[in-house]
Amino acid sequence: MGGGLPQSLFHNIISVSNLLSAWKEFRKGKRKKKDVAIFEMHLEDNIFKMHEELALEKYILDPYEAFSISDPKLRKIHKASVRDRVLNQAIFRVLYLIFNKSFIFDSYSSRKGKGTHIGVARLFSATRKMSANWNNLGYVLKCDVAKFFDSVNHEILISLLKRKINDPSVFVLLEKIISSFEKSVVCGLPLGNVTSQLFSNIYLNELDRFVKHTLKVRYYFRYADDFVILQNDKVILENYEKRIREFLIQNLKLKLHEDKVSIKKVSQGIDFLGYVILPHTLILRTKTKNRILNRIFREAKNNENEKFFQILDSYLGVLKHCKSKAIKKEIFEFLVEN
């Protein structure tokens, strides 16, 4: 940038170049949608108008559109307008680089180079090490944070953001986005925002750091609001559970989901991210398998060849990570018969 003054964080977020890059990332797989196509028809005008309103701190967020999806459980999504989603993407692009470096290695949700398959592979390897290749007794504590996205406290989130961000204009913008949605008083993040994914990792990074640095747990793995801990001693795991409960309530105003907390022998299987880790093998969770088969069988009957083969290829990618010979045979036989 020559010998000029360094650009502020706020400028990096709202710059026309960053907004255009955010648009290119946002539009992937969405260009056929009506609202996206309409925005693209006047793309240059829309981007420059966004930049101008943001620079003058006069940008006003649009209302959310609420709808429900099943993936597989029912979730209520709050979708922002196209321009607001482009803005969220622009914010994510800049803040991700700042916060990602402070996250622990074994946090796998919404992070580049991470994801479910790498997380499950790491957990499988750790389980094998902890149990001395399945020869020693081992236990797994499995937990789920209750109503996590609905329970994120805005004031706590803002205080965590302030640890790494000191640009007042950025904070005006972030507070506007965070306060644009409430499930209850000063609580809640909309599932439809890409910034919500980053905010959730920033929020639960406090738990990650407590588990790794205070409890000094070696084998801890988290994806979104699900996490597991491996340990050879069941009593130690019970103490971890107690201390984690206390930490979540006192520091993050969160609770564990009572029906989704368990301590089991690793030999009974570890159900995590759609797979089940068993001694010497990895299989698909039954619900995941049934969902894949039902989707493939349903799409095969729709006569949309391009879409069907995209879905089939995606699911075959899931199956290559686990023991799946019988499932692949069932898919093949169905396709031959139909």
Phi and psi restraints in degrees (value plus and minus 20) as a CYANA .aco file:
   2 GLY   PHI      50.2    90.2
   2 GLY   PSI    -171.2  -131.2
   3 GLY   PHI    -118.2   -78.2
   3 GLY   PSI      -8.4    31.6
   4 GLY   PHI     -93.8   -53.8
   4 GLY   PSI     157.0   197.0
   5 LEU   PHI     -88.9   -48.9
   5 LEU   PSI     125.8   165.8
   6 PRO   PHI     -85.1   -45.1
   6 PRO   PSI     124.2   164.2
   7 GLN   PHI     -91.1   -51.1
   7 GLN   PSI     125.6   165.6
   8 SER   PHI     -95.0   -55.0
   8 SER   PSI     142.0   182.0
   9 LEU   PHI     -80.3   -40.3
   9 LEU   PSI     -60.4   -20.4
  10 PHE   PHI     -80.4   -40.4
  10 PHE   PSI     -64.8   -24.8
  11 HIS   PHI     -82.3   -42.3
  11 HIS   PSI     -60.4   -20.4
  12 ASN   PHI     -79.8   -39.8
  12 ASN   PSI     -56.5   -16.5
  13 ILE   PHI     -92.4   -52.4
  13 ILE   PSI     -67.0   -27.0
  14 ILE   PHI    -113.1   -73.1
  14 ILE   PSI     -19.9    20.1
  15 SER   PHI     -79.3   -39.3
  15 SER   PSI     129.5   169.5
  16 VAL   PHI     -79.2   -39.2
  16 VAL   PSI     -59.6   -19.6
  17 SER   PHI     -84.3   -44.3
  17 SER   PSI     -60.4   -20.4
  18 ASN   PHI     -90.2   -50.2
  18 ASN   PSI     -59.0   -19.0
  19 LEU   PHI     -83.5   -43.5
  19 LEU   PSI     -59.8   -19.8
  20 LEU   PHI     -87.4   -47.4
  20 LEU   PSI     -60.6   -20.6
  21 SER   PHI     -84.2   -44.2
  21 SER   PSI     -59.4   -19.4
  22 ALA   PHI     -83.1   -43.1
  22 ALA   PSI     -61.0   -21.0
  23 TRP   PHI     -79.8   -39.8
  23 TRP   PSI     -65.7   -25.7
  24 LYS   PHI     -81.8   -41.8
  24 LYS   PSI     -58.1   -18.1
  25 GLU   PHI     -91.4   -51.4
  25 GLU   PSI     -61.7   -21.7
  26 PHE   PHI     -85.1   -45.1
  26 PHE   PSI     -59.4   -19.4
  27 ARG   PHI     -94.3   -54.3
  27 ARG   PSI     -32.7     7.3
  28 LYS   PHI     -76.7   -36.7
  28 LYS   PSI     102.7   142.7
  29 GLY   PHI      56.0    96.0
  29 GLY   PSI     -14.5    25.5
  30 LYS   PHI    -142.6  -102.6
  30 LYS   PSI     -20.2    19.8
  31 ARG   PHI     -85.6   -45.6
  31 ARG   PSI     -39.8     0.2
  32 LYS   PHI    -104.1   -64.1
  32 LYS   PSI     -31.0     9.0
  33 LYS   PHI     -92.7   -52.7
  33 LYS   PSI     120.7   160.7
  34 LYS   PHI     -79.9   -39.9
  34 LYS   PSI     -68.3   -28.3
  35 ASP   PHI     -85.6   -45.6
  35 ASP   PSI     -53.9   -13.9
  36 VAL   PHI     -90.1   -50.1
  36 VAL   PSI     -62.3   -22.3
  37 ALA   PHI     -82.9   -42.9
  37 ALA   PSI     -60.2   -20.2
  38 ILE   PHI     -83.9   -43.9
  38 ILE   PSI     -62.9   -22.9
  39 PHE   PHI     -82.1   -42.1
  39 PHE   PSI     -60.0   -20.0
  40 GLU   PHI     -90.4   -50.4
  40 GLU   PSI     -47.5    -7.5
  41 MET   PHI     -77.9   -37.9
  41 MET   PSI     -53.4   -13.4
  42 HIS   PHI    -144.3  -104.3
  42 HIS   PSI      25.3    65.3
  43 LEU   PHI     -76.3   -36.3
  43 LEU   PSI     -71.0   -31.0
  44 GLU   PHI     -80.8   -40.8
  44 GLU   PSI     -66.1   -26.1
  45 ASP   PHI     -81.8   -41.8
  45 ASP   PSI     -62.7   -22.7
  46 ASN   PHI     -84.5   -44.5
  46 ASN   PSI     -62.6   -22.6
  47 ILE   PHI     -86.8   -46.8
  47 ILE   PSI     -64.6   -24.6
  48 PHE   PHI     -87.2   -47.2
  48 PHE   PSI     -55.2   -15.2
  49 LYS   PHI     -86.8   -46.8
  49 LYS   PSI     -62.2   -22.2
  50 MET   PHI     -77.9   -37.9
  50 MET   PSI     -68.0   -28.0
  51 HIS   PHI     -79.0   -39.0
  51 HIS   PSI     -65.3   -25.3
  52 GLU   PHI     -83.8   -43.8
  52 GLU   PSI     -66.1   -26.1
  53 GLU   PHI     -85.1   -45.1
  53 GLU   PSI     -58.0   -18.0
  54 LEU   PHI     -87.6   -47.6
  54 LEU   PSI     -62.4   -22.4
  55 ALA   PHI     -82.4   -42.4
  55 ALA   PSI     -55.5   -15.5
  56 LEU   PHI    -107.6   -67.6
  56 LEU   PSI     -19.6    20.4
  57 GLU   PHI      36.1    76.1
  57 GLU   PSI      20.1    60.1
  58 LYS   PHI    -136.1   -96.1
  58 LYS   PSI      -7.3    32.7
  59 TYR   PHI     -91.7   -51.7
  59 TYR   PSI     109.3   149.3
  60 ILE   PHI    -135.2   -95.2
  60 ILE   PSI     106.2   146.2
  61 LEU   PHI     -91.8   -51.8
  61 LEU   PSI     124.5   164.5
  62 ASP   PHI    -101.6   -61.6
  62 ASP   PSI     142.2   182.2
  63 PRO   PHI     -85.7   -45.7
  63 PRO   PSI     135.7   175.7
  64 TYR   PHI    -102.7   -62.7
  64 TYR   PSI     131.5   171.5
  65 GLU   PHI    -125.3   -85.3
  65 GLU   PSI     101.4   141.4
  66 ALA   PHI    -117.8   -77.8
  66 ALA   PSI     117.1   157.1
  67 PHE   PHI    -177.0  -137.0
  67 PHE   PSI     146.6   186.6
  68 SER   PHI    -133.7   -93.7
  68 SER   PSI     126.7   166.7
  69 ILE   PHI    -152.9  -112.9
  69 ILE   PSI     141.8   181.8
  70 SER   PHI    -136.9   -96.9
  70 SER   PSI      96.9   136.9
  71 ASP   PHI    -163.9  -123.9
  71 ASP   PSI      32.2    72.2
  72 PRO   PHI    -108.2   -68.2
  72 PRO   PSI     -41.4    -1.4
  73 LYS   PHI     -99.8   -59.8
  73 LYS   PSI     135.8   175.8
  74 LEU   PHI     -88.3   -48.3
  74 LEU   PSI     108.0   148.0
  75 ARG   PHI    -150.3  -110.3
  75 ARG   PSI     121.5   161.5
  76 LYS   PHI    -116.5   -76.5
  76 LYS   PSI      99.7   139.7
  77 ILE   PHI    -122.4   -82.4
  77 ILE   PSI     118.2   158.2
  78 HIS   PHI    -134.1   -94.1
  78 HIS   PSI      86.6   126.6
  79 LYS   PHI    -114.9   -74.9
  79 LYS   PSI     108.0   148.0
  80 ALA   PHI    -101.0   -61.0
  80 ALA   PSI     147.3   187.3
  81 SER   PHI     -85.5   -45.5
  81 SER   PSI     145.9   185.9
  82 VAL   PHI     -78.4   -38.4
  82 VAL   PSI     -67.8   -27.8
  83 ARG   PHI     -84.0   -44.0
  83 ARG   PSI     -56.7   -16.7
  84 ASP   PHI     -89.6   -49.6
  84 ASP   PSI     -54.3   -14.3
  85 ARG   PHI     -90.7   -50.7
  85 ARG   PSI     -54.2   -14.2
  86 VAL   PHI     -83.9   -43.9
  86 VAL   PSI     -62.4   -22.4
  87 LEU   PHI     -81.6   -41.6
  87 LEU   PSI     -65.1   -25.1
  88 ASN   PHI     -78.6   -38.6
  88 ASN   PSI     -59.8   -19.8
  89 GLN   PHI     -86.0   -46.0
  89 GLN   PSI     -58.4   -18.4
  90 ALA   PHI     -84.6   -44.6
  90 ALA   PSI     -61.0   -21.0
  91 ILE   PHI     -85.5   -45.5
  91 ILE   PSI     -65.4   -25.4
  92 PHE   PHI     -77.9   -37.9
  92 PHE   PSI     -64.3   -24.3
  93 ARG   PHI     -76.0   -36.0
  93 ARG   PSI     -59.4   -19.4
  94 VAL   PHI    -105.3   -65.3
  94 VAL   PSI     -66.2   -26.2
  95 LEU   PHI     -92.5   -52.5
  95 LEU   PSI     -49.6    -9.6
  96 TYR   PHI     -76.8   -36.8
  96 TYR   PSI     -62.9   -22.9
  97 LEU   PHI     -84.4   -44.4
  97 LEU   PSI     -50.1   -10.1
  98 ILE   PHI     -96.5   -56.5
  98 ILE   PSI     -64.6   -24.6
  99 PHE   PHI    -111.0   -71.0
  99 PHE   PSI     -49.1    -9.1
 100 ASN   PHI     -78.0   -38.0
 100 ASN   PSI     -56.6   -16.6
 101 LYS   PHI     -85.8   -45.8
 101 LYS   PSI     -37.9     2.1
 102 SER   PHI    -113.3   -73.3
 102 SER   PSI     -25.3    14.7
 103 PHE   PHI    -100.2   -60.2
 103 PHE   PSI     130.8   170.8
 104 ILE   PHI     -89.5   -49.5
 104 ILE   PSI     140.6   180.6
 105 PHE   PHI     -83.3   -43.3
 105 PHE   PSI     -62.9   -22.9
 106 ASP   PHI    -111.6   -71.6
 106 ASP   PSI      20.8    60.8
 107 SER   PHI    -131.3   -91.3
 107 SER   PSI     103.1   143.1
 108 TYR   PHI    -137.5   -97.5
 108 TYR   PSI     -26.1    13.9
 109 SER   PHI    -106.1   -66.1
 109 SER   PSI     112.4   152.4
 110 SER   PHI      35.6    75.6
 110 SER   PSI      21.8    61.8
 111 ARG   PHI    -150.2  -110.2
 111 ARG   PSI     117.9   157.9
 112 LYS   PHI     -85.3   -45.3
 112 LYS   PSI     114.7   154.7
 113 GLY   PHI      57.9    97.9
 113 GLY   PSI     -10.4    29.6
 114 LYS   PHI    -135.2   -95.2
 114 LYS   PSI    -151.3  -111.3
 115 GLY   PHI      83.2   123.2
 115 GLY   PSI     155.5   195.5
 116 THR   PHI     -84.3   -44.3
 116 THR   PSI     -64.4   -24.4
 117 HIS   PHI     -85.7   -45.7
 117 HIS   PSI     -61.2   -21.2
 118 ILE   PHI     -88.1   -48.1
 118 ILE   PSI     -59.5   -19.5
 119 GLY   PHI     -82.3   -42.3
 119 GLY   PSI     -64.7   -24.7
 120 VAL   PHI     -86.3   -46.3
 120 VAL   PSI     -60.2   -20.2
 121 ALA   PHI     -82.6   -42.6
 121 ALA   PSI     -61.8   -21.8
 122 ARG   PHI     -85.3   -45.3
 122 ARG   PSI     -60.8   -20.8
 123 LEU   PHI     -85.9   -45.9
 123 LEU   PSI     -61.5   -21.5
 124 PHE   PHI     -79.4   -39.4
 124 PHE   PSI     -66.2   -26.2
 125 SER   PHI     -84.1   -44.1
 125 SER   PSI     -61.3   -21.3
 126 ALA   PHI     -86.2   -46.2
 126 ALA   PSI     -58.6   -18.6
 127 THR   PHI     -83.6   -43.6
 127 THR   PSI     -61.2   -21.2
 128 ARG   PHI     -84.6   -44.6
 128 ARG   PSI     -61.7   -21.7
 129 LYS   PHI     -85.8   -45.8
 129 LYS   PSI     -66.8   -26.8
 130 MET   PHI     -82.5   -42.5
 130 MET   PSI     -54.7   -14.7
 131 SER   PHI    -115.9   -75.9
 131 SER   PSI      -9.0    31.0
 132 ALA   PHI      31.6    71.6
 132 ALA   PSI      38.5    78.5
 133 ASN   PHI      38.0    78.0
 133 ASN   PSI      23.8    63.8
 134 TRP   PHI      52.8    92.8
 134 TRP   PSI      -6.1    33.9
 135 ASN   PHI    -112.3   -72.3
 135 ASN   PSI     -44.7    -4.7
 136 ASN   PHI    -124.0   -84.0
 136 ASN   PSI     134.7   174.7
 137 LEU   PHI     -90.2   -50.2
 137 LEU   PSI     113.5   153.5
 138 GLY   PHI    -162.2  -122.2
 138 GLY   PSI     138.6   178.6
 139 TYR   PHI    -149.9  -109.9
 139 TYR   PSI     137.2   177.2
 140 VAL   PHI    -149.9  -109.9
 140 VAL   PSI     109.6   149.6
 141 LEU   PHI    -116.7   -76.7
 141 LEU   PSI     101.0   141.0
 142 LYS   PHI    -136.4   -96.4
 142 LYS   PSI     108.9   148.9
 143 CYS   PHI    -156.4  -116.4
 143 CYS   PSI     137.9   177.9
 144 ASP   PHI    -160.9  -120.9
 144 ASP   PSI     109.8   149.8
 145 VAL   PHI     -96.8   -56.8
 145 VAL   PSI     108.7   148.7
 146 ALA   PHI     -90.6   -50.6
 146 ALA   PSI     108.5   148.5
 147 LYS   PHI      24.0    64.0
 147 LYS   PSI      32.4    72.4
 148 PHE   PHI     -78.2   -38.2
 148 PHE   PSI     -77.9   -37.9
 149 PHE   PHI     -81.0   -41.0
 149 PHE   PSI     -54.3   -14.3
 150 ASP   PHI     -91.5   -51.5
 150 ASP   PSI     -40.1    -0.1
 151 SER   PHI    -123.5   -83.5
 151 SER   PSI     -25.2    14.8
 152 VAL   PHI     -80.8   -40.8
 152 VAL   PSI     102.0   142.0
 153 ASN   PHI    -103.0   -63.0
 153 ASN   PSI     103.3   143.3
 154 HIS   PHI     -80.9   -40.9
 154 HIS   PSI     -61.1   -21.1
 155 GLU   PHI     -86.6   -46.6
 155 GLU   PSI     -60.6   -20.6
 156 ILE   PHI     -86.4   -46.4
 156 ILE   PSI     -63.9   -23.9
 157 LEU   PHI     -78.9   -38.9
 157 LEU   PSI     -66.2   -26.2
 158 ILE   PHI     -82.4   -42.4
 158 ILE   PSI     -58.9   -18.9
 159 SER   PHI     -85.5   -45.5
 159 SER   PSI     -53.7   -13.7
 160 LEU   PHI     -91.1   -51.1
 160 LEU   PSI     -58.7   -18.7
 161 LEU   PHI     -84.3   -44.3
 161 LEU   PSI     -56.6   -16.6
 162 LYS   PHI     -87.2   -47.2
 162 LYS   PSI     -37.2     2.8
 163 ARG   PHI     -85.1   -45.1
 163 ARG   PSI     -48.7    -8.7
 164 LYS   PHI    -139.0   -99.0
 164 LYS   PSI     -28.1    11.9
 165 ILE   PHI    -143.0  -103.0
 165 ILE   PSI     105.9   145.9
 166 ASN   PHI    -146.2  -106.2
 166 ASN   PSI      -3.4    36.6
 167 ASP   PHI    -107.4   -67.4
 167 ASP   PSI      92.1   132.1
 168 PRO   PHI     -77.1   -37.1
 168 PRO   PSI     -58.1   -18.1
 169 SER   PHI     -87.4   -47.4
 169 SER   PSI     -55.3   -15.3
 170 VAL   PHI     -83.8   -43.8
 170 VAL   PSI     -59.2   -19.2
 171 PHE   PHI     -89.5   -49.5
 171 PHE   PSI     -54.2   -14.2
 172 VAL   PHI     -78.4   -38.4
 172 VAL   PSI     -63.1   -23.1
 173 LEU   PHI     -89.1   -49.1
 173 LEU   PSI     -66.2   -26.2
 174 LEU   PHI     -85.0   -45.0
 174 LEU   PSI     -61.9   -21.9
 175 GLU   PHI     -84.2   -44.2
 175 GLU   PSI     -54.8   -14.8
 176 LYS   PHI     -83.4   -43.4
 176 LYS   PSI     -63.6   -23.6
 177 ILE   PHI     -90.7   -50.7
 177 ILE   PSI     -64.7   -24.7
 178 ILE   PHI     -84.1   -44.1
 178 ILE   PSI     -62.1   -22.1
 179 SER   PHI     -98.9   -58.9
 179 SER   PSI     -24.8    15.2
 180 SER   PHI     -93.2   -53.2
 180 SER   PSI     -30.9     9.1
 181 PHE   PHI    -159.1  -119.1
 181 PHE   PSI     114.3   154.3
 182 GLU   PHI    -159.4  -119.4
 182 GLU   PSI     109.0   149.0
 183 LYS   PHI    -108.7   -68.7
 183 LYS   PSI     -55.4   -15.4
 184 SER   PHI    -163.6  -123.6
 184 SER   PSI    -196.9  -156.9
 185 VAL   PHI     -77.2   -37.2
 185 VAL   PSI     102.1   142.1
 186 VAL   PHI      26.5    66.5
 186 VAL   PSI      15.1    55.1
 187 CYS   PHI    -158.8  -118.8
 187 CYS   PSI     123.9   163.9
 188 GLY   PHI      98.1   138.1
 188 GLY   PSI     122.1   162.1
 189 LEU   PHI    -145.7  -105.7
 189 LEU   PSI     119.9   159.9
 190 PRO   PHI     -95.5   -55.5
 190 PRO   PSI     111.8   151.8
 191 LEU   PHI     -84.0   -44.0
 191 LEU   PSI     -42.8    -2.8
 192 GLY   PHI    -100.4   -60.4
 192 GLY   PSI     -30.3     9.7
 193 ASN   PHI    -111.1   -71.1
 193 ASN   PSI     113.5   153.5
 194 VAL   PHI     -85.2   -45.2
 194 VAL   PSI     -49.7    -9.7
 195 THR   PHI     -85.3   -45.3
 195 THR   PSI     -48.5    -8.5
 196 SER   PHI     -82.0   -42.0
 196 SER   PSI     -54.3   -14.3
 197 GLN   PHI     -84.9   -44.9
 197 GLN   PSI     -62.9   -22.9
 198 LEU   PHI     -88.6   -48.6
 198 LEU   PSI     -65.7   -25.7
 199 PHE   PHI     -78.8   -38.8
 199 PHE   PSI     -57.4   -17.4
 200 SER   PHI     -85.3   -45.3
 200 SER   PSI     -58.6   -18.6
 201 ASN   PHI     -89.8   -49.8
 201 ASN   PSI     -56.9   -16.9
 202 ILE   PHI     -83.4   -43.4
 202 ILE   PSI     -62.6   -22.6
 203 TYR   PHI     -85.9   -45.9
 203 TYR   PSI     -70.0   -30.0
 204 LEU   PHI    -102.0   -62.0
 204 LEU   PSI     -26.8    13.2
 205 ASN   PHI     -82.5   -42.5
 205 ASN   PSI     -46.2    -6.2
 206 GLU   PHI     -84.4   -44.4
 206 GLU   PSI     -60.5   -20.5
 207 LEU   PHI     -85.9   -45.9
 207 LEU   PSI     -64.9   -24.9
 208 ASP   PHI     -76.2   -36.2
 208 ASP   PSI     -65.8   -25.8
 209 ARG   PHI     -87.3   -47.3
 209 ARG   PSI     -57.2   -17.2
 210 PHE   PHI     -82.9   -42.9
 210 PHE   PSI     -66.2   -26.2
 211 VAL   PHI     -85.6   -45.6
 211 VAL   PSI     -64.5   -24.5
 212 LYS   PHI     -98.3   -58.3
 212 LYS   PSI     -60.0   -20.0
 213 HIS   PHI    -120.3   -80.3
 213 HIS   PSI     -50.0   -10.0
 214 THR   PHI    -113.2   -73.2
 214 THR   PSI     -72.6   -32.6
 215 LEU   PHI     -96.0   -56.0
 215 LEU   PSI     -39.5     0.5
 216 LYS   PHI      37.6    77.6
 216 LYS   PSI      26.0    66.0
 217 VAL   PHI     -99.1   -59.1
 217 VAL   PSI     112.8   152.8
 218 ARG   PHI    -102.3   -62.3
 218 ARG   PSI     -66.8   -26.8
 219 TYR   PHI    -128.2   -88.2
 219 TYR   PSI      73.1   113.1
 220 TYR   PHI    -155.0  -115.0
 220 TYR   PSI     111.3   151.3
 221 PHE   PHI    -157.3  -117.3
 221 PHE   PSI     110.4   150.4
 222 ARG   PHI    -149.8  -109.8
 222 ARG   PSI     119.6   159.6
 223 TYR   PHI    -152.9  -112.9
 223 TYR   PSI      92.1   132.1
 224 ALA   PHI      36.2    76.2
 224 ALA   PSI    -142.9  -102.9
 225 ASP   PHI    -120.0   -80.0
 225 ASP   PSI      -7.3    32.7
 226 ASP   PHI    -124.9   -84.9
 226 ASP   PSI     117.1   157.1
 227 PHE   PHI    -169.5  -129.5
 227 PHE   PSI     135.5   175.5
 228 VAL   PHI    -153.1  -113.1
 228 VAL   PSI     130.8   170.8
 229 ILE   PHI    -151.2  -111.2
 229 ILE   PSI     113.7   153.7
 230 LEU   PHI    -123.9   -83.9
 230 LEU   PSI     122.6   162.6
 231 GLN   PHI    -183.9  -143.9
 231 GLN   PSI     125.3   165.3
 232 ASN   PHI     -98.4   -58.4
 232 ASN   PSI     -41.0    -1.0
 233 ASP   PHI    -128.9   -88.9
 233 ASP   PSI      98.4   138.4
 234 LYS   PHI     -85.2   -45.2
 234 LYS   PSI     -56.5   -16.5
 235 VAL   PHI     -83.6   -43.6
 235 VAL   PSI     -59.5   -19.5
 236 ILE   PHI     -83.0   -43.0
 236 ILE   PSI     -61.9   -21.9
 237 LEU   PHI     -82.5   -42.5
 237 LEU   PSI     -59.5   -19.5
 238 GLU   PHI     -83.2   -43.2
 238 GLU   PSI     -56.1   -16.1
 239 ASN   PHI     -89.6   -49.6
 239 ASN   PSI     -60.2   -20.2
 240 TYR   PHI     -78.1   -38.1
 240 TYR   PSI     -65.1   -25.1
 241 GLU   PHI     -79.0   -39.0
 241 GLU   PSI     -65.7   -25.7
 242 LYS   PHI     -80.9   -40.9
 242 LYS   PSI     -65.4   -25.4
 243 ARG   PHI     -91.9   -51.9
 243 ARG   PSI     -53.7   -13.7
 244 ILE   PHI     -86.0   -46.0
 244 ILE   PSI     -62.8   -22.8
 245 ARG   PHI     -76.8   -36.8
 245 ARG   PSI     -66.9   -26.9
 246 GLU   PHI     -83.2   -43.2
 246 GLU   PSI     -63.2   -23.2
 247 PHE   PHI     -83.0   -43.0
 247 PHE   PSI     -65.8   -25.8
 248 LEU   PHI     -80.9   -40.9
 248 LEU   PSI     -64.3   -24.3
 249 ILE   PHI     -87.7   -47.7
 249 ILE   PSI     -67.0   -27.0
 250 GLN   PHI     -93.8   -53.8
 250 GLN   PSI     -54.2   -14.2
 251 ASN   PHI    -126.3   -86.3
 251 ASN   PSI     -49.5    -9.5
 252 LEU   PHI    -143.9  -103.9
 252 LEU   PSI     -21.2    18.8
 253 LYS   PHI      35.2    75.2
 253 LYS   PSI      23.0    63.0
 254 LEU   PHI    -141.4  -101.4
 254 LEU   PSI     139.1   179.1
 255 LYS   PHI    -150.9  -110.9
 255 LYS   PSI     134.4   174.4
 256 LEU   PHI    -100.0   -60.0
 256 LEU   PSI     128.8   168.8
 257 HIS   PHI     -95.2   -55.2
 257 HIS   PSI      92.7   132.7
 258 GLU   PHI     -79.0   -39.0
 258 GLU   PSI     -51.9   -11.9
 259 ASP   PHI    -103.5   -63.5
 259 ASP   PSI     -24.3    15.7
 260 LYS   PHI    -144.9  -104.9
 260 LYS   PSI       9.0    49.0
 261 VAL   PHI    -134.6   -94.6
 261 VAL   PSI     106.5   146.5
 262 SER   PHI    -171.0  -131.0
 262 SER   PSI     131.7   171.7
 263 ILE   PHI    -144.0  -104.0
 263 ILE   PSI      98.8   138.8
 264 LYS   PHI    -154.8  -114.8
 264 LYS   PSI     142.8   182.8
 265 LYS   PHI     -89.8   -49.8
 265 LYS   PSI     120.1   160.1
 266 VAL   PHI     -82.8   -42.8
 266 VAL   PSI     -44.8    -4.8
 267 SER   PHI     -86.6   -46.6
 267 SER   PSI     -37.9     2.1
 268 GLN   PHI    -100.9   -60.9
 268 GLN   PSI     -29.7    10.3
 269 GLY   PHI      83.6   123.6
 269 GLY   PSI     121.9   161.9
 270 ILE   PHI    -132.2   -92.2
 270 ILE   PSI      91.6   131.6
 271 ASP   PHI    -108.3   -68.3
 271 ASP   PSI      89.9   129.9
 272 PHE   PHI    -170.3  -130.3
 272 PHE   PSI     104.1   144.1
 273 LEU   PHI      38.3    78.3
 273 LEU   PSI      19.3    59.3
 274 GLY   PHI      69.2   109.2
 274 GLY   PSI     -26.2    13.8
 275 TYR   PHI    -138.1   -98.1
 275 TYR   PSI     143.1   183.1
 276 VAL   PHI    -144.2  -104.2
 276 VAL   PSI     100.7   140.7
 277 ILE   PHI    -107.4   -67.4
 277 ILE   PSI      99.6   139.6
 278 LEU   PHI    -140.5  -100.5
 278 LEU   PSI     142.0   182.0
 279 PRO   PHI     -71.3   -31.3
 279 PRO   PSI      99.0   139.0
 280 HIS   PHI      51.1    91.1
 280 HIS   PSI     -15.5    24.5
 281 THR   PHI    -173.6  -133.6
 281 THR   PSI     143.4   183.4
 282 LEU   PHI    -149.9  -109.9
 282 LEU   PSI     106.2   146.2
 283 ILE   PHI    -145.0  -105.0
 283 ILE   PSI     144.4   184.4
 284 LEU   PHI     -97.1   -57.1
 284 LEU   PSI     122.2   162.2
 285 ARG   PHI     -79.7   -39.7
 285 ARG   PSI     121.5   161.5
 286 THR   PHI     -76.3   -36.3
 286 THR   PSI     -63.7   -23.7
 287 LYS   PHI     -82.5   -42.5
 287 LYS   PSI     -59.1   -19.1
 288 THR   PHI     -85.3   -45.3
 288 THR   PSI     -64.7   -24.7
 289 LYS   PHI     -79.5   -39.5
 289 LYS   PSI     -67.0   -27.0
 290 ASN   PHI     -83.9   -43.9
 290 ASN   PSI     -57.9   -17.9
 291 ARG   PHI     -85.8   -45.8
 291 ARG   PSI     -61.3   -21.3
 292 ILE   PHI     -83.7   -43.7
 292 ILE   PSI     -67.9   -27.9
 293 LEU   PHI     -82.4   -42.4
 293 LEU   PSI     -64.9   -24.9
 294 ASN   PHI     -82.7   -42.7
 294 ASN   PSI     -60.2   -20.2
 295 ARG   PHI     -86.9   -46.9
 295 ARG   PSI     -64.2   -24.2
 296 ILE   PHI     -83.5   -43.5
 296 ILE   PSI     -65.2   -25.2
 297 PHE   PHI     -84.6   -44.6
 297 PHE   PSI     -58.8   -18.8
 298 ARG   PHI     -88.1   -48.1
 298 ARG   PSI     -65.2   -25.2
 299 GLU   PHI     -89.1   -49.1
 299 GLU   PSI     -49.6    -9.6
 300 ALA   PHI     -84.1   -44.1
 300 ALA   PSI     -45.1    -5.1
 301 LYS   PHI    -110.0   -70.0
 301 LYS   PSI     -25.3    14.7
 302 ASN   PHI    -106.4   -66.4
 302 ASN   PSI     -27.5    12.5
 303 ASN   PHI      40.1    80.1
 303 ASN   PSI       8.2    48.2
 304 GLU   PHI    -129.1   -89.1
 304 GLU   PSI      65.0   105.0
 305 ASN   PHI     -77.0   -37.0
 305 ASN   PSI     -65.3   -25.3
 306 GLU   PHI     -82.5   -42.5
 306 GLU   PSI     -67.1   -27.1
 307 LYS   PHI     -84.6   -44.6
 307 LYS   PSI     -61.9   -21.9
 308 PHE   PHI     -80.6   -40.6
 308 PHE   PSI     -66.7   -26.7
 309 PHE   PHI     -89.0   -49.0
 309 PHE   PSI     -49.3    -9.3
 310 GLN   PHI     -85.0   -45.0
 310 GLN   PSI     -65.1   -25.1
 311 ILE   PHI     -86.2   -46.2
 311 ILE   PSI     -64.0   -24.0
 312 LEU   PHI     -80.2   -40.2
 312 LEU   PSI     -65.2   -25.2
 313 ASP   PHI     -83.0   -43.0
 313 ASP   PSI     -59.4   -19.4
 314 SER   PHI     -83.0   -43.0
 314 SER   PSI     -65.9   -25.9
 315 TYR   PHI     -90.9   -50.9
 315 TYR   PSI     -54.4   -14.4
 316 LEU   PHI     -83.8   -43.8
 316 LEU   PSI     -51.3   -11.3
 317 GLY   PHI     -84.5   -44.5
 317 GLY   PSI     -57.3   -17.3
 318 VAL   PHI     -86.6   -46.6
 318 VAL   PSI     -61.9   -21.9
 319 LEU   PHI     -90.3   -50.3
 319 LEU   PSI     -45.8    -5.8
 320 LYS   PHI     -89.4   -49.4
 320 LYS   PSI     -33.3     6.7
 321 HIS   PHI    -109.3   -69.3
 321 HIS   PSI     -20.8    19.2
 322 CYS   PHI    -166.6  -126.6
 322 CYS   PSI     155.7   195.7
 323 LYS   PHI     -88.8   -48.8
 323 LYS   PSI      93.7   133.7
 324 SER   PHI    -164.8  -124.8
 324 SER   PSI      -2.7    37.3
 325 LYS   PHI     -77.9   -37.9
 325 LYS   PSI     -64.1   -24.1
 326 ALA   PHI     -87.2   -47.2
 326 ALA   PSI     -57.8   -17.8
 327 ILE   PHI     -87.8   -47.8
 327 ILE   PSI     -64.8   -24.8
 328 LYS   PHI     -80.7   -40.7
 328 LYS   PSI     -58.4   -18.4
 329 LYS   PHI     -83.3   -43.3
 329 LYS   PSI     -61.8   -21.8
 330 GLU   PHI     -83.6   -43.6
 330 GLU   PSI     -61.1   -21.1
 331 ILE   PHI     -84.5   -44.5
 331 ILE   PSI     -65.9   -25.9
 332 PHE   PHI     -81.5   -41.5
 332 PHE   PSI     -64.8   -24.8
 333 GLU   PHI     -84.0   -44.0
 333 GLU   PSI     -58.1   -18.1
 334 PHE   PHI     -84.0   -44.0
 334 PHE   PSI     -64.1   -24.1
 335 LEU   PHI     -87.0   -47.0
 335 LEU   PSI     -55.0   -15.0
 336 VAL   PHI     -87.5   -47.5
 336 VAL   PSI     -62.1   -22.1
 337 GLU   PHI     -92.9   -52.9
 337 GLU   PSI     -42.7    -2.7
